[in-house]
Structures are given as C-alpha cells and as structure tokens.
Amino acid sequence: MKLSASVFIWLSCISMTAFAGELENSKIKCAELGYKFSSEFKKEYVSEISVWGNPEFHYNSSLGTCLVYTEVIDGALNKDINSIWYYRRITDIFSNKVLAYSRYFIEKKDPSKKITLANLANVGDAVNLTPEMFAIKKAELFGR
C-alpha cells in the first residue's frame, strides 16, 4: 500500500510536533532543575563578599542533558581584600558533572590585571580554563 504525499506530509508534521513538544518539556524541566541546582550551589559558597551572577540553563539536545552556568565573584566589594576571585562553571546537572570551569584571581593593585588560574580538586577531570577559553566552551555547549 502506497502512502499519498499528503498523508506522508501529515504524518511528518505530527512527528515534528511531538518532537517539538518533547523538546519544550525538556527545556522547561531543565530550567526547573537548574534553578534548584543553582540555589543549592549558592548555599555551599555563601559569603558576605560574594556577588552572584544570574544562572543560565540550557537543554543540550545533542548531549541529551541539562546544563547550568553559574558564576560568583568574591572580594570585589571589599576594599580590605587584595584580590578579586572569579569562579565560572558549567555543570551537567543530570550527572552532577562539571563540564567546564574557570577559576582565577586578579590582584586589585596590579595595573596589568594579570590573571592567575587557581585549580580546584573537586571538579572531576575538568580542566581550569582561561576566561577566553571558557567563553568558547560555553558558546559550544550552550549553542547545541
């Protein structure tokens, strides 16, 4: 039995609509889980000298997972602290795995604003990236 072109198109539209609905549900669930994750993450790093950026959530369909971007800056608002610390990371919240991070500090009195990377031990096999390389990795992961 042959399908007419219009029946084939109709079936294709139904399939695409179901896929779009499933993708939209994944994005909504990702945002919900990402918000919960970022709230818990903030509790771990609570400090009077911390300034948190807004978290970003992204369902990466090619990886089939939910990503959350978090960032915190420490020391910028306290004149008695000599360094400003930056910590940015992207976490796969389904597996709780750090996919990319950038942690570094800049001495406030250093006119060259030299970046000094400060590695972390609790990030699995993720490598500490320069701010430039982290931005490239974020664009790659959040662009899918």
Backbone as a printed PyTorch tensor [residue, N CA C, xyz], in Angstrom:
tensor([[[ 0.8490, -1.1780,  0.0000],
         [ 0.0000,  0.0000,  0.0000],
         [ 0.8880,  1.2320,  0.0000]],

        [[ 0.6150,  2.1320, -0.9270],
         [ 1.4080,  3.3540, -1.0250],
         [ 0.7140,  4.4820, -0.2740]],

        [[ 1.5340,  5.2950,  0.3900],
         [ 1.0090,  6.4780,  1.0680],
         [ 1.0180,  7.6390,  0.0950]],

        [[-0.0360,  8.3830,  0.1120],
         [-0.0510,  9.5770, -0.7310],
         [ 0.8920, 10.6170, -0.1340]],

        [[ 1.3050, 11.5510, -0.9420],
         [ 2.2150, 12.6050, -0.4880],
         [ 1.5970, 13.4050,  0.6440]],

        [[ 0.3080, 13.6850,  0.5820],
         [-0.3200, 14.4890,  1.6280],
         [-0.3810, 13.7290,  2.9550]],

        [[-0.6130, 12.4020,  2.9140],
         [-0.6200, 11.6090,  4.1400],
         [ 0.7830, 11.5670,  4.7300]],

        [[ 1.7980, 11.4210,  3.8950],
         [ 3.1840, 11.4050,  4.3590],
         [ 3.5540, 12.7320,  5.0230]],

        [[ 3.1590, 13.8350,  4.4080],
         [ 3.4310, 15.1660,  4.9770],
         [ 2.7000, 15.3220,  6.3020]],

        [[ 1.4470, 14.8670,  6.3510],
         [ 0.6600, 14.9660,  7.5820],
         [ 1.3200, 14.1740,  8.7100]],

        [[ 1.7810, 12.9520,  8.4160],
         [ 2.4560, 12.1360,  9.4260],
         [ 3.7710, 12.7880,  9.8610]],

        [[ 4.4680, 13.3830,  8.9300],
         [ 5.7180, 14.0770,  9.2640],
         [ 5.4480, 15.2580, 10.1900]],

        [[ 4.3850, 15.9900,  9.9280],
         [ 4.0270, 17.1440, 10.7670],
         [ 3.6870, 16.7010, 12.1850]],

        [[ 2.9560, 15.5960, 12.3010],
         [ 2.6130, 15.0770, 13.6290],
         [ 3.8840, 14.6850, 14.3730]],

        [[ 4.7800, 14.0240, 13.6860],
         [ 6.0450, 13.6120, 14.2930],
         [ 6.8590, 14.8210, 14.7480]],

        [[ 6.9580, 15.8330, 13.9100],
         [ 7.7080, 17.0430, 14.2560],
         [ 7.0480, 17.7870, 15.4130]],

        [[ 5.7330, 17.8290, 15.4420],
         [ 5.0180, 18.4910, 16.5280],
         [ 5.2730, 17.7670, 17.8500]],

        [[ 5.2590, 16.4460, 17.8280],
         [ 5.5320, 15.6710, 19.0390],
         [ 6.9570, 15.9190, 19.5070]],

        [[ 7.9040, 15.9490, 18.5670],
         [ 9.2950, 16.2100, 18.9120],
         [ 9.4620, 17.6060, 19.5060]],

        [[ 8.8160, 18.5980, 18.8990],
         [ 8.9130, 19.9730, 19.4080],
         [ 8.3250, 20.0680, 20.8090]],

        [[ 7.2150, 19.3750, 21.0520],
         [ 6.6120, 19.3780, 22.3840],
         [ 7.5080, 18.7170, 23.4090]],

        [[ 8.1360, 17.6180, 23.0160],
         [ 9.0590, 16.9230, 23.9160],
         [10.2720, 17.7950, 24.2240]],

        [[10.7990, 18.4730, 23.2230],
         [11.9430, 19.3580, 23.4190],
         [11.5750, 20.5200, 24.3420]],

        [[10.3880, 21.0850, 24.1480],
         [ 9.9390, 22.1970, 25.0010],
         [ 9.7880, 21.7300, 26.4490]],

        [[ 9.2470, 20.5350, 26.6510],
         [ 9.1410, 19.9860, 28.0090],
         [10.5150, 19.7780, 28.6320]],

        [[11.4810, 19.3260, 27.8220],
         [12.8460, 19.1420, 28.3250],
         [13.4480, 20.4700, 28.7480]],

        [[13.1910, 21.5190, 27.9910],
         [13.7150, 22.8470, 28.3180],
         [13.0980, 23.3700, 29.6140]],

        [[11.8080, 23.1650, 29.7860],
         [11.1230, 23.6210, 30.9990],
         [11.6460, 22.8540, 32.2110]],

        [[11.7570, 21.5380, 32.0860],
         [12.2720, 20.7110, 33.1840],
         [13.7060, 21.0980, 33.5160]],

        [[14.4940, 21.4040, 32.4810],
         [15.8800, 21.8180, 32.6790],
         [15.9400, 23.1130, 33.4860]],

        [[15.1060, 24.0710, 33.1480],
         [15.0970, 25.3400, 33.8850],
         [14.7020, 25.1220, 35.3410]],

        [[13.7170, 24.2680, 35.5760],
         [13.2940, 23.9830, 36.9530],
         [14.4180, 23.3240, 37.7540]],

        [[15.0170, 22.3000, 37.1710],
         [16.1130, 21.6050, 37.8550],
         [17.3400, 22.5050, 38.0020]],

        [[17.6010, 23.3180, 36.9820],
         [18.7480, 24.2240, 37.0250],
         [18.6110, 25.2640, 38.1130]],

        [[17.4100, 25.8010, 38.2740],
         [17.1720, 26.7810, 39.3290],
         [17.4090, 26.1520, 40.7000]],

        [[16.9040, 24.9310, 40.8870],
         [17.0940, 24.2250, 42.1620],
         [18.5810, 23.9610, 42.3930]],

        [[19.2830, 23.5040, 41.3560],
         [20.7190, 23.2310, 41.4720],
         [21.4870, 24.4890, 41.8600]],

        [[21.2180, 25.5960, 41.1610],
         [21.9720, 26.8260, 41.4290],
         [21.6880, 27.3570, 42.8280]],

        [[20.4640, 27.1900, 43.3190],
         [20.1370, 27.6110, 44.6880],
         [20.9380, 26.8120, 45.7080]],

        [[21.0420, 25.5030, 45.4900],
         [21.8230, 24.6590, 46.4000],
         [23.3120, 24.9790, 46.2950]],

        [[23.7770, 25.2380, 45.0930],
         [25.1820, 25.5620, 44.8730],
         [25.5530, 26.8580, 45.5990]],

        [[24.6760, 27.8380, 45.5690],
         [24.9230, 29.1020, 46.2710],
         [25.0700, 28.8930, 47.7720]],

        [[24.2960, 27.9730, 48.3250],
         [24.3770, 27.6990, 49.7650],
         [25.7610, 27.1910, 50.1510]],

        [[26.4060, 26.4360, 49.2560],
         [27.7450, 25.9110, 49.5290],
         [28.7880, 27.0140, 49.5740]],

        [[28.5780, 28.0760, 48.8200],
         [29.5780, 29.1340, 48.6860],
         [29.1000, 30.4610, 49.2580]],

        [[28.2080, 30.4090, 50.2270],
         [27.6650, 31.6290, 50.8070],
         [28.7810, 32.4130, 51.5000]],

        [[28.7760, 33.7070, 51.2380],
         [29.7950, 34.5830, 51.8020],
         [29.2880, 36.0110, 51.7060]],

        [[29.7190, 36.8430, 52.6450],
         [29.3150, 38.2540, 52.6150],
         [30.0290, 39.0260, 51.5090]],

        [[31.0920, 38.4520, 50.9800],
         [31.8490, 39.1620, 49.9440],
         [31.5710, 38.6180, 48.5380]],

        [[30.5760, 37.7440, 48.4150],
         [30.2630, 37.1340, 47.1230],
         [29.1880, 37.9090, 46.3770]],

        [[29.3970, 38.0280, 45.0780],
         [28.3950, 38.5860, 44.1780],
         [28.0990, 37.5070, 43.1400]],

        [[26.8430, 37.0890, 43.0870],
         [26.4440, 36.0220, 42.1740],
         [25.8290, 36.5960, 40.9090]],

        [[26.2090, 36.0350, 39.7900],
         [25.5460, 36.3550, 38.5290],
         [24.2880, 35.5130, 38.4040]],

        [[23.4510, 35.8570, 37.4650],
         [22.2440, 35.0630, 37.2330],
         [22.6240, 33.7450, 36.5720]],

        [[22.1030, 32.6370, 37.0810],
         [22.4130, 31.3570, 36.4470],
         [21.7360, 31.2800, 35.0730]],

        [[22.3150, 30.4870, 34.2000],
         [21.7320, 30.2430, 32.8800],
         [21.5220, 28.7470, 32.7370]],

        [[20.4020, 28.3640, 32.1270],
         [20.0550, 26.9650, 31.9540],
         [19.9040, 26.6840, 30.4650]],

        [[20.3220, 25.4840, 30.0790],
         [20.2220, 25.1230, 28.6660],
         [20.0770, 23.6200, 28.5460]],

        [[19.0540, 23.1920, 27.8000],
         [18.9370, 21.7750, 27.4840],
         [19.7290, 21.5300, 26.2130]],

        [[20.8130, 20.7740, 26.3270],
         [21.6690, 20.4580, 25.1880],
         [21.1290, 19.1810, 24.5520]],

        [[20.4290, 19.3360, 23.4230],
         [19.7640, 18.1910, 22.8030],
         [20.7520, 17.1860, 22.2150]],

        [[21.9170, 17.6410, 21.7700],
         [22.8720, 16.6730, 21.2110],
         [23.5070, 15.8180, 22.3060]],

        [[23.6440, 16.3460, 23.5140],
         [24.1440, 15.5620, 24.6380],
         [23.0070, 14.9030, 25.4220]],

        [[21.7770, 15.4030, 25.1980],
         [20.6200, 14.8670, 25.9110],
         [20.6630, 15.1510, 27.3960]],

        [[21.1270, 16.3520, 27.7440],
         [21.2640, 16.6720, 29.1560],
         [20.9900, 18.1440, 29.4210]],

        [[20.8530, 18.4600, 30.6790],
         [20.5800, 19.8260, 31.1170],
         [21.8620, 20.4400, 31.6730]],

        [[22.1820, 21.6270, 31.2030],
         [23.3720, 22.3340, 31.6420],
         [22.9840, 23.5660, 32.4290]],

        [[23.7800, 23.8770, 33.4380],
         [23.5710, 25.1090, 34.1880],
         [24.9160, 25.8320, 34.2830]],

        [[24.8630, 27.1330, 34.0160],
         [26.0390, 28.0020, 34.1170],
         [25.8850, 28.8270, 35.3890]],

        [[26.9170, 28.8110, 36.2250],
         [26.9190, 29.6160, 37.4450],
         [28.2010, 30.4260, 37.4920]],

        [[28.1010, 31.5910, 38.1460],
         [29.3020, 32.4080, 38.3270],
         [29.1990, 33.1620, 39.6500]],

        [[30.3620, 33.3230, 40.2690],
         [30.4460, 34.0770, 41.5140],
         [31.7510, 34.8650, 41.4980]],

        [[31.6730, 36.0590, 42.0320],
         [32.8530, 36.9150, 42.1560],
         [32.9990, 37.2570, 43.6320]],

        [[34.1990, 37.0450, 44.1600],
         [34.4740, 37.3240, 45.5700],
         [35.5100, 38.4240, 45.7000]],

        [[35.2960, 39.3070, 46.6560],
         [36.2900, 40.3170, 47.0070],
         [36.1660, 41.6490, 46.2990]],

        [[35.3270, 41.7410, 45.3050],
         [35.2290, 42.9830, 44.5370],
         [34.6600, 44.1320, 45.3670]],

        [[33.7890, 43.8300, 46.3070],
         [33.1150, 44.8730, 47.0690],
         [33.7880, 45.1960, 48.4030]],

        [[34.8550, 44.4910, 48.7140],
         [35.5260, 44.7000, 49.9990],
         [36.9060, 45.3000, 49.7500]],

        [[37.1090, 46.5400, 50.1580],
         [38.3750, 47.2350, 49.8910],
         [39.5380, 46.6700, 50.6930]],

        [[39.2460, 45.9040, 51.7410],
         [40.3020, 45.3310, 52.5670],
         [40.8760, 44.0260, 51.9910]],

        [[40.2540, 43.5150, 50.9570],
         [40.7250, 42.2800, 50.3240],
         [41.5680, 42.6560, 49.1090]],

        [[42.7260, 42.0180, 48.9800],
         [43.6870, 42.3850, 47.9360],
         [43.3880, 41.8150, 46.5520]],

        [[42.5910, 40.7550, 46.4830],
         [42.3450, 40.0820, 45.2010],
         [40.8530, 39.9680, 44.9220]],

        [[40.5380, 39.9200, 43.6480],
         [39.1750, 39.6220, 43.2130],
         [39.2110, 38.2200, 42.6170]],

        [[38.3550, 37.3470, 43.1430],
         [38.2850, 35.9590, 42.6930],
         [37.0720, 35.7640, 41.7960]],

        [[37.2690, 35.0320, 40.7220],
         [36.2070, 34.7250, 39.7600],
         [36.0720, 33.2030, 39.6630]],

        [[34.8360, 32.7480, 39.6620],
         [34.5910, 31.3160, 39.5070],
         [33.3700, 31.1450, 38.6200]],

        [[33.5930, 30.5590, 37.4560],
         [32.5260, 30.2760, 36.4950],
         [32.5610, 28.7850, 36.1900]],

        [[31.3740, 28.2060, 36.0800],
         [31.3720, 26.7750, 35.7590],
         [30.0960, 26.3840, 35.0380]],

        [[30.2260, 25.2980, 34.2750],
         [29.0950, 24.6890, 33.5830],
         [28.9930, 23.2650, 34.1040]],

        [[27.7990, 22.9300, 34.6060],
         [27.5750, 21.6250, 35.2100],
         [26.4690, 20.9000, 34.4640]],

        [[26.6970, 19.6290, 34.1790],
         [25.6550, 18.7380, 33.6810],
         [24.8900, 18.3060, 34.9240]],

        [[23.6910, 18.8250, 35.1020],
         [23.0080, 18.5590, 36.3670],
         [22.3580, 17.1800, 36.4190]],

        [[22.2120, 16.5030, 35.2760],
         [21.6890, 15.1380, 35.3300],
         [22.7210, 14.1990, 35.9480]],

        [[23.9890, 14.4360, 35.6700],
         [25.0510, 13.5840, 36.2220],
         [25.8410, 14.2780, 37.3360]],

        [[25.5400, 15.5530, 37.5860],
         [26.2660, 16.3760, 38.5610],
         [27.7630, 16.4180, 38.2420]],

        [[28.0660, 16.5100, 36.9580],
         [29.4570, 16.5280, 36.4980],
         [29.8050, 17.9220, 35.9860]],

        [[30.9470, 18.4320, 36.4240],
         [31.4400, 19.7130, 35.9270],
         [32.0200, 19.4810, 34.5320]],

        [[31.4770, 20.1740, 33.5330],
         [31.9640, 20.0290, 32.1630],
         [33.0510, 21.0400, 31.8350]],

        [[32.9790, 22.2110, 32.4570],
         [33.9740, 23.2560, 32.2110],
         [33.9510, 24.2230, 33.3880]],

        [[35.1330, 24.7580, 33.7020],
         [35.1770, 25.7930, 34.7300],
         [36.3520, 26.7200, 34.4980]],

        [[36.2230, 27.9050, 35.0850],
         [37.2910, 28.8960, 35.0510],
         [37.3340, 29.5460, 36.4310]],

        [[38.4270, 29.3320, 37.1310],
         [38.5940, 29.9180, 38.4680],
         [39.9440, 30.6170, 38.4990]],

        [[39.8950, 31.8980, 38.8070],
         [41.1280, 32.6800, 38.7870],
         [40.9670, 33.9030, 39.6770]],

        [[42.0960, 34.5730, 39.9140],
         [42.0310, 35.8190, 40.6670],
         [42.9150, 36.8590, 39.9960]],

        [[42.5990, 38.1110, 40.3160],
         [43.3580, 39.2640, 39.8400],
         [43.6520, 40.1310, 41.0590]],

        [[44.9040, 40.4820, 41.2290],
         [45.2800, 41.3790, 42.3210],
         [44.7300, 42.7730, 42.0160]],

        [[44.0680, 43.3880, 42.9790],
         [43.4430, 44.6980, 42.7620],
         [44.4570, 45.7810, 42.4040]],

        [[45.6440, 45.7130, 42.9720],
         [46.6330, 46.7720, 42.7500],
         [47.5350, 46.5020, 41.5490]],

        [[47.3280, 45.4160, 40.8660],
         [48.1480, 45.0700, 39.7050],
         [47.6230, 45.8180, 38.4780]],

        [[48.3630, 46.8060, 37.9760],
         [47.8830, 47.5810, 36.8260],
         [47.7570, 46.7470, 35.5470]],

        [[48.4860, 45.6300, 35.4720],
         [48.3980, 44.7840, 34.2700],
         [47.1640, 43.8820, 34.2950]],

        [[46.5320, 43.7560, 35.4400],
         [45.3450, 42.8990, 35.6170],
         [45.6340, 41.4520, 35.1990]],

        [[46.8330, 40.9860, 35.5660],
         [47.2560, 39.6280, 35.2420],
         [46.3370, 38.6070, 35.9060]],

        [[45.9180, 37.6240, 35.1290],
         [45.0490, 36.5550, 35.6060],
         [45.9090, 35.4090, 36.1210]],

        [[45.5900, 34.9500, 37.3180],
         [46.2720, 33.7860, 37.8830],
         [45.2360, 32.6890, 38.0880]],

        [[45.3790, 31.5920, 37.3370],
         [44.4510, 30.4760, 37.4690],
         [44.6610, 29.7810, 38.8050]],

        [[43.5750, 29.3530, 39.4270],
         [43.6150, 28.6270, 40.6970],
         [42.7760, 27.3610, 40.5380]],

        [[43.4490, 26.2380, 40.3800],
         [42.7760, 24.9740, 40.1120],
         [41.9620, 24.4980, 41.3060]],

        [[40.9560, 23.6990, 41.0060],
         [40.1200, 23.0750, 42.0250],
         [40.3120, 21.5590, 41.9690]],

        [[40.1220, 20.9040, 43.1060],
         [40.2700, 19.4530, 43.1640],
         [38.9360, 18.7250, 43.0240]],

        [[37.8200, 19.4030, 43.2630],
         [36.5180, 18.7390, 43.3190],
         [35.7090, 18.8720, 42.0230]],

        [[36.3840, 18.9090, 40.8850],
         [35.6930, 19.1090, 39.6100],
         [35.9100, 17.9530, 38.6330]],

        [[36.2410, 16.7940, 39.1510],
         [36.4550, 15.6300, 38.2910],
         [37.6450, 15.8500, 37.3740]],

        [[37.4580, 15.5180, 36.1020],
         [38.5540, 15.6720, 35.1440],
         [38.4870, 16.9810, 34.3560]],

        [[37.6210, 17.8950, 34.7750],
         [37.5300, 19.1990, 34.0960],
         [38.8180, 19.9840, 34.3260]],

        [[39.2390, 20.6900, 33.2830],
         [40.4670, 21.4820, 33.3220],
         [40.1080, 22.9510, 33.5240]],

        [[40.8590, 23.6360, 34.3580],
         [40.6520, 25.0650, 34.5990],
         [41.0110, 25.8360, 33.3270]],

        [[40.0410, 26.5450, 32.7800],
         [40.2240, 27.2640, 31.5170],
         [40.4230, 28.7600, 31.7530]],

        [[41.1730, 29.3820, 30.8870],
         [41.2630, 30.8360, 30.9210],
         [39.8800, 31.4040, 30.6330]],

        [[39.6160, 32.6550, 31.0000],
         [38.3000, 33.2340, 30.7040],
         [37.9410, 33.1650, 29.2160]],

        [[38.9190, 33.3620, 28.3440],
         [38.6620, 33.3270, 26.9050],
         [38.2780, 31.9230, 26.4470]],

        [[39.0250, 30.9180, 26.9100],
         [38.7320, 29.5350, 26.5210],
         [37.4110, 29.0620, 27.1310]],

        [[37.1080, 29.5340, 28.3310],
         [35.8340, 29.1830, 28.9510],
         [34.6690, 29.7440, 28.1290]],

        [[34.7940, 30.9740, 27.6640],
         [33.7300, 31.5840, 26.8540],
         [33.4980, 30.7780, 25.5740]],

        [[34.5570, 30.2870, 24.9760],
         [34.4330, 29.4650, 23.7630],
         [33.7200, 28.1550, 24.0940]],

        [[34.1160, 27.5160, 25.1740],
         [33.4920, 26.2520, 25.5910],
         [32.0150, 26.4580, 25.9370]],

        [[31.7060, 27.5580, 26.6080],
         [30.3070, 27.8450, 26.9500],
         [29.4800, 28.0340, 25.6880]],

        [[29.9980, 28.7910, 24.7430],
         [29.2680, 29.0040, 23.4790],
         [29.0360, 27.6790, 22.7600]],

        [[30.0240, 26.8080, 22.8020],
         [29.8990, 25.4940, 22.1720],
         [28.8140, 24.6520, 22.8560]],

        [[28.8430, 24.5840, 24.1780],
         [27.8910, 23.7530, 24.9150],
         [26.4810, 24.3340, 24.9130]],

        [[26.3510, 25.6490, 24.9730],
         [25.0350, 26.2850, 25.0240],
         [24.4650, 26.5530, 23.6430]],

        [[25.2350, 26.2920, 22.6070],
         [24.7660, 26.5470, 21.2470],
         [24.1050, 25.3430, 20.5970]],

        [[24.0740, 24.2230, 21.2700],
         [23.5040, 22.9990, 20.6820],
         [22.0810, 22.8110, 21.0930]]])
